[in-house]
Amino acid sequence: MKSDAEVRLMKRERAKGKTQEQAAARAGMSVRTVRKYERANKLPSQVKAPRTYRTRANPFEEDWPWIRGELERDPALQGTTLFALLTARRPGHYQESQLRTLQRQIALWRAQHGPEQEVIFPQVHEPGRVAQSDFTHMTDLGITLAGVSFPHLLFHLVFTYSNVEAIHLCLSESFESLAEGLEACLWQLGGVPREHRTDHLSAAIRPLDEEGRAQATERYAALLAHYGLIPTANNAGIAHENGDVEQAHRRFKVAVDQALRVRGSRDFSSRATYVRFLQDLVKQRNLTRSVRWTQEREQLRPLPANPLGLCRELRMPVSGFSTIQVLRNTYSVPSRLIGTTLTVRVRAEALDLYQATTFLLTIPRLLGERQHRIDYRHVIWSLVRKPGAFAHYRYRDDLFPSLAFRQAYDTLVQGSPTRADRDYVRLLHLAASTSEADVAAALGLLREQRALPTFDAVRELIRAPGVPTLPVLGEATLDLGIYDQLLAEGGRHA
């Protein structure tokens, strides 16, 4: 049978005035075939009737009722699974080459009798109406800071009309990260849409207790009210309802990966350097959306006068251990605060401590639960008077601020086991009262010399010079003759 292209060529030649013989020779067919298609006035594809019969016997005809029953019971069963069950039921009856035949028959059954599937409805996006946000993990990109692995996430905000985006780096998918990320991204873009769409925020809310979840709900409402945003959320487990930001995640991570390949290294000297790298990439990507962004920016509402700076406030008593418990983690505080109650403002990566309304200090926030962060400077003033407590201190491992201190303690245990705890505690006291860096450098020097890092040896190396004496100033002598000379020379030049 001739193809549609051959018949079209024949018809073009006939339209040019060629005879049937000439057109047939040109199209590579017989004169009889030319007459046939001229009489029918149809293309071969229009003449050919679809085949309704099988060219070979169906090898699965006997077992098809069983196969159909399994598919009706669970339509998600795959052809490979059913084929493996068939070969186990009837050993030697089927060949591996028949798997594809079974898969085609299952696909045909699903098209005719399979369950209805979920339909995705494309939406018409209006400028300035919706911004979608979500967290995305960046760990698989292999980012390192000064050679150390840097696991982290990005809070990603996308305006659905223009696809203009903004990011905020964070370390956990917490409510505080959500609040700080949303504010940071809105201020980066310089305007507020009408709606903010998220998922159900389960990862950010679930770790909190019942009271914490209630407070988070209230604080989220207050945050959106501050910006005049209407909250919306996709149905649980339906990620494509937040599809714009999901697609933006994938494309942005591909862009980051390509930029890192061009850069030739995934290592950055500091977190700030890495954030600048990401922000520069975001700016480049947003430049390609300038036309629709111009339209959308005209529909955005202005930002409020100031960011809200929303955070959770907790009242925490300081125990006799000089510690506080915040969200199931333990933190040390200066011992002078024992017995007081502090106001703790919980942020994404830090805890701000207040005595009434007076700010005291900021300490890094721990991720996860049942962890501890003990700063030796907070407890050393008591520990140096009770060095025996060091041996079995619950948080003893936190009292090694660096590898140099850990190595020094191990050396003291080997060289002078009876005095090791006392000498090490005195070394910590020296570091707290002078300079930790200087003490660490002295410990490194003693290690190189294979000398025992006793308190006296380290103190000798870092001993500060005496207080310098003030210079004795003599009585000032003023000689005004120089001015007379300058005035005289100026008169001569005039």
N, C-alpha and C positions, 0 to 999 in steps of 0.2 A: 504494500500500500504506500502510496505517495504521501509526502509530508505536506503540511499547510504551506510551507515556504516554497516548495516546488510548484504547487498549483498557483500560488500568487504570482510567481515569476511567469508562468505560462499565460496568465490573464493579462499581465502587463505587456507582454509581447503581442498578444492579440489586440490589445487596445492601441498599440502603435501601428496596426494595420498589417501585421504579419499574418501569413497563411497558417492553417493548422499544422502543416508539415514543418514550417519554419519555427513556430512556437514550440512544437513538440521536441524538435532537435535542440532548441535553446534550453528547455527545461529538463531534458533528459528523460523523456517519456515517449510512449508510442502515440500515434495519431488516434488510435482507438481510445486511449485513456483520455486524450484531450477532449474528444467528443463526449465521453462519459461525464466528465466534470462540467463541461459546458451545458449539457442537458440538465444535470442536477442543480447547477448554480449554487453549490455548497462546497465548503472546504472538507477535507478528509475527516477532521475532528468533529465536524457537524454531522457527517454521514455515519460515522462509527457508533454503533450502539454499545452501551456498557455491557461487559460480560457478567452474566448472572449464574454461571455454573463454575464448578471447581475443575481444575485441570488434573488434579490427582486426589486420591482418597485422603480424607481427614484422619491423621494418625491418632487423634485424641477423641474420636467420636465415641468410643466405648466409655471412656472415663470423663467425658464432658459433664454429665449430670453431677458427678462428685465435685468436679472443679467449680461448676456453677454454684453448687451449694456452699462451698467454702467461700467464694466471693460474695455471695449474698450474706453470709454470716459476718464476714469482715472484708469490706471492699478494699482495704488498704493492703491486703496480701499481695506480694509481688510475684511475678511469673517465675523468678528464680527459686523462690521458696516453694511454690506449688510444684514445680518441676522436680525439685529434690524429693518432695514427699511422694510424687508419682513413681520415681525410680526406686524408692524404698518399698513402695507397695507392690510394684511389679518389676523385680530385678531382671535386667537384660531385655526388657521390652522396648525401652526408649533409648535413643542415641543423643549425645550431647548436641549434635547439629540440629536437633528438632526443638531446642529451647526457643529459638527465634520464632518458630511457627506458633508455639504456645503463647508467646508474648503478644504476637499480632492478634491472635484470637481473643485474648483477654482484653486488649485495647479496644477491639471491636465490640465486645460485650459491654465494656464500661461506657462506650459512646452511645449504646442503645439502651442499656438497662442500669447503668451505674447511678450512684447517688448524685443529687444536685450539689454543686460546689458553690463556694462563696464568691460573690461577684464584687469586684472592686470598682467603685464609682469615681471616675475622674472629677475633680472639683475645679470650679472657676475661682481663681484667686483674685482678690481685690487689693489694690495698693493700700498699705497702712492698716490692714485689718488684723492679720494673724502673725504672730511669731511663735515658732516651735522651738523647744529646747529639750536637751537630754544630755546624759553623760556618755562618754566613750572612752574605753581603755586604750592607752598608748603603749603598754608594756611590750607588745609584740614587735615594736619598731626598734627595740634594742638600744634605747638612749642611755648614755652614761654621762655622769658629771665627774670630771677629774678621774676618770677610770672606774668609777663606782656605779653599779647599776642603779637606775632611777625609775622605779615603778611609779606610775602616776596616771591620772585621768585628765580629760578636758571637759569642762562644761561648754556646750556648743549651742549657740542661739542662731536661728536662721529666720529671716523674714521671707514668708512663703511666696510673695509676689515677685520680688527682685532676686531672691536667693542670696542677698547680701548676708554675710555671717560675721560673728564675733565669737571669741573664745576666752576662757579663763582657766588657768591651770589649777588643779586641786589634787589632793592626795587621797581623798575618800569620797564615796557617794553618800554624803551626809546632808541633813537639812541645812546646816550652816554653809556647806559648799554650794548648795542650790541658791540660797539667799544671796550670798556674796557674789556668786557667778552671774545671777540675773542682773543684779545692780551694775556690776562691772561691765557687762556686755551692753546694757542699755546706754550707759554713759559713753562707751566707746563709739556707739553708732549715733548718739546724739538726738534720739527721739523715742517716742513711746507709741506702740500700736494699740489697737483696741482690745485684742485678746492675747492671752498667753496660754499656749497649749502644751501639755506635758503628758507623760504616762501617769500611772497611778502613784508614783513616788514611793512605791513599796520598799525599795532598797534603802531610801533615806529615812523612812518613818518606822519601818518594822523593828529596828534594833532598840527603839526607845520603849520605856515602860508606858503604862496607860496614861499616867500624868504627862509624860513627855510628849506622847502623841497628841494629846489634847492641846498642849501648849504650842506644838508645832503647827497644828491646824489654825490656831488663833493667830500665830505670828505670820503664817503664810497669807492669811486673809488681810492682815495689817499691811504686809509688804505690797500686795496687789492694790490695796486701797490707796496707799501712798502714791502709786504711779497711775491710778485710775484704770487698772487692767481688769478685764473680765477673765476669770479662770475657766479653762475647759480642759478635759482629759479624755484620752482615748479609752475604749473599752478594754478591760483587763485581758492581756494576752494577745491583743490585736495590734501588732507593731506597725502594720502598714497605715493605720490611721494617723500615725505620726511620721508618715513616709518621707516628707521633705527633709526633716532633720536626719532621719536614718540614712537616706541617700547622701546627704551632705557629709555624714560621718565617713562613709566609705570613700567618697571622692577626696575628702580632705586628707585622710590618712594615706591614700595613694599619692597625693601631691606632696605630702611631707616626706614620704619614702623616696620619691624621685628627687626632691630637693636635697635630701641627705646624700643620695648617690652622687649628685653633681658636686656637692660640698666635699665628698671624699672621706668623710668621717662622721661617726655618730656620737662622738665624744665632745662635750662642751666644758669649758673651764668653770662655769658656774650656772646656777639656775637662772639668774638674770640674763645671761647670754643666750641661753636656750629659749627663754620667753621672747626675747627680741627677735630671734630667728623665726619663731612661730608667728609673731605679730607682723613681721615683714612679709611673710608668705600670705597671710590673710589679706593684707593691703593689696598685694599684687592680684590676688584672685578677685577681690571686690572691684578692682578697676575694670574688669571685663563685664561688669554688670551695671555700668554707670548710667546707661539710658533708662532702664527700668527703675534703678535706684533714685534717679532724679524725680520720676513720677511718684514713687512711693514716699520719698522724703517730704513731699508737699502735703501728704495726707497724715503724717505723723503728728502727734501732739507733743508739745514741748516737755522737757524734763522738769521735775520739781526743782525748787531752789537748791536743795542739798540731798545727797544720798541718805537713806534711812539708817544704814549701819546696823541693821537688825541683828540681834544676838540673844541667846538664851541666858537668863540670869539665874544663878543658884546661890543659896546660902549654905555655906559649908563650915562646920567647926574645925578648928585645928586641934588635932589630938596631941597627947603627951609624947607621941613619937615624932612630933614636928611634921606631920603629914596631913593631907586632906584627901578625901575620896570623891572623885568627880567622874560620873558616868562609868562606874565600876573599874576605875583605874586609880592608882595611888601616886601622889605627887608630894615631894618634900617642899617645905616653905621655911623661911628663916625661923630659927628657934625662938626669937623674941615674940613671935606671933602665937605661941602655944597658949591655949585657953581662950583665944578670941574667935569670933565668927566672921568669916570673910564673905564678901560678895564676889562671886566668880562669873565673869562674862565669857561664855563659851563661844569661841569662833572656830572657823573651819580648821585652822592649823595652830591656834594658840589659845591660852587661857589668860585673861586679864584679871588680876586680883586687886580688889579694893577693900579698904577699911572704911566703912560708911561710904562717903563719896570721894575719898582720897585714893588716888591710884598708887599702888605699891610696886608691882612688878608684873612682867609677862613671862610665862613659861610655855615651852612648846607642848602642844597637845599630842597625846598618844593615840594611835589608831588601834582599834580593836578593844578587847576587854581583858580584865585581870592582868594588867601589865603595871609596871611601876617605873618611875623616873625619880631617882634620888640624887640631888646635887650635894656633893660632899661639903661645899661651902656652907650649906645650911645647918649641918650637924657637927662639923669638925670641932667647934669650940667646946662642945660637951664631950665628944669622943676623945679628944686629946687628954682630958682629965680622967677618962675611964677607958684606957686602951684595951683592957681585957674584954670589953664588949665587942670588939671588932671580930674576933675569931668566929663567933656564931651569930653574927648580925644577919637578920633575914635578907637584907638587901646588900649584902657585902659586895657582890659583883658590880654594883653601881658605883662603888667607891674606887674604881680603877678608871680614872678619866681618860687614859690612853694606854696603848700597848707598852709604852716605856714604863709606866707605873706598875703594870701587871708583871713585867719582866723583873723590875726592881724588887717587888715583893717576893717572887719566886726565888730570886738570888739570896735575899735575906733569910728566907726559910731554910735554904740549903747551907748558908754560911753561919747563921746564928739563929737557930730555931727558937731559942728561949726568949730572944729579944726582937724577933721579926715583927710581931704585931705592934709592939711599942714603937720601934724605929719607923715602921711604915706610917703609922698614924701621925707621928711627928713630921714626916715628910709631907703628908697631906696638909698639915697645919702650916708648914712653911710655904707650900704652894698657895694656900688661901690667903696668907698674910703678905706674900710678896708677889711672885709671878709664876703661874703654872708653866708657862712656856720656858722660863729660865730654869725651873726645877727639872722639867723634862729634858732640856738640853744637857744639864749637869748629869742626869742619870744616864743619858746616852754616852757621854764622855767617859764616865766611870765604867760603863759596860765594855766600851772599847778597850779600856786599860785593864779589864778583868779584875777591877777592884770592887770591894764590897760597898754598896751604896748606902752607907750609914748616914744618919742625920748630920753628924759633924762633918763628914766628907762633902756632902752636898752643900751644906751651909757655907763651908769654906770656899767652894767654887763660885757661889753666887753672892758672897758677902758684898754688900753695897759699901761704897766708900763713905767716909765720915762726912758729916755735914760741912760743906765748904764755909770758910770764914768770909765775912763780908769785906770787900776791899776798903781801905782807908782812903777817904777822899780828902785831898788837900784844899786849901783855900784857893778859890778861883782868882786868877789874875787877868784883868781885862786891859787890853792894849788897843786904844781907839786910834792910834796913829795911822794904822793901815787905811782907815776911812778917809783921813785927811789927805793921804797920798793918792787915793783913788779920785777924790774930788779935784785935786790939783791936776792930775793927768787928764781928767775929763775936760777941764777948762782949756788946756793947751790944744786938745783935739778940736774943740769947738772953734 
